[in-house]
Amino acid sequence: MEFLSTEWSQAYVDKWNANEDLQKGLKKFSGIFQYRVSDKDVTPLQVEVKDGRVVRHGDPVEGAAIEFDMWATVDGWRSVIQGEKSVKAAMVSPGFGFKGSKIKAALNMGSFEKSIKMMGEIDTTF
């Protein structure tokens, strides 16, 4: 499935909502994640989380308050999704971007990392 396509996004949300450890780790978290590709014209994916569970996902909603905005080049996303680069290493690498509360991200890093690593469980093409 093409990265961030409708089918890929649904597979990602299904994995998220089936992952009890991830939901438990984020049970006190509510907000919107946005994933983007910075060097290719791909519609970003927004994932709205309420108490650790995805309640809405899809194309960006105009005026939505994005809690965490993450972007990378196609090769950057590929390196993380295929496990060549850790999530933590990626966040400080050239070509990757992150906007949001660094404190909140640090407090939830284990679960956030799980949510990104989960992408590697999806058969993804770039």
N, C-alpha and C positions, 0 to 999 in steps of 0.2 A: 504494500500500500504506500502511496506517495505521502511523504512526511507532511503533516498538518492538513491533509485532505479530510473530507467529511468522514470517510470510512476509517481513516487512521485515528481521527479525533474520537470517534465513537468507541473504537477498540481501546484507546487510552483511558477514557472515562469508565468504561466497563471494568478494566483492570483496577483502576483507582477505587471504585465503589465495591469491588470484591476483595480488596486488600484490608483486612481488619486491623493489621498492625499500623498501616498508614493512617486509617481513620482514627484509631485510638490515639496515635501520636499527635494528631491535629484536632482532637475533639474540642479544644477551646479556640480554634482558629476559624474565622470567617473572613472571606475577602476574595478578590479576583486576581488570578494569575493571568498574565498574557505572555504567550510564546510567539516570537517573530523570527523571520529569516531576514538578514540585513543585506544580502547581495543577490536576491532573487525575488521576483514579484510573486509572493505567496501570501494569501490572506492570513493574517495572524489568527491564532486560536486564543480565545478567552475561556477560562475555566473558573466558574464561580463556586466557591467552597463555602459551606455552612456547617459549622461544627464538625469539620473533618470530612464531610461527604460532598461530592460534586452534585450540585442542584441545577446547574445550567452550564451549557458549553456551546461553543460555536463561533461564528463571526463576531467581531467586535461590536459592542453596543455603544452607540454614541452617548457620550456623557457619563459612561460607567467609571466609577472610582476604582482605578487599577491599583491594587496593593503592591504587586510585584510584577515588573515588566522585565522579561528576559529575552535577549536576542543574541544571535550569532550568525556567522556565515554558514552556508550549507556544509562546508568542510568542518567547521567548528561543531555544529550539531552532530554530524556524522561521527566525529571523533569521540564525543561523549556517549552517544547512543550505542556505538559499537564497543564501548569500554576501553578505548585507547587512552582516554584522558578522564581523570576523576572529575566529579562535579566541582569540588573545591578548587582544583587546579584550573579548571575551565573558567571559573568566575574571575580569576585574576590574570587570565591570558589575553593577549591582543586578539581582537576580533570578536570578543564576547562582551556583552553589556548587561548591566543589571541596574534597575532603578527601583528603589523601595527602601523601607526601613532596615538598615543593616543590623540594628539591635534585634528587631523582630525576626529577621532571617537567621541570625546567630542562635537565638533561643529555639528555633524550630529546624535548625540545619539538618539534623538526622532525618526527620520526616521529609523535608524538602528534597534532600538528596535521594531518598527512596522514590519520591515521585518522579524524579528525572531518570534514575536508573531503570525504573519500570518501562520507560520508553524503549529500552533495549530488548524487551520481551515481545515487541511487536515487529512483525516482518515489515521492515521499512525500506523503501527505495527513496532516493534523493534525486 
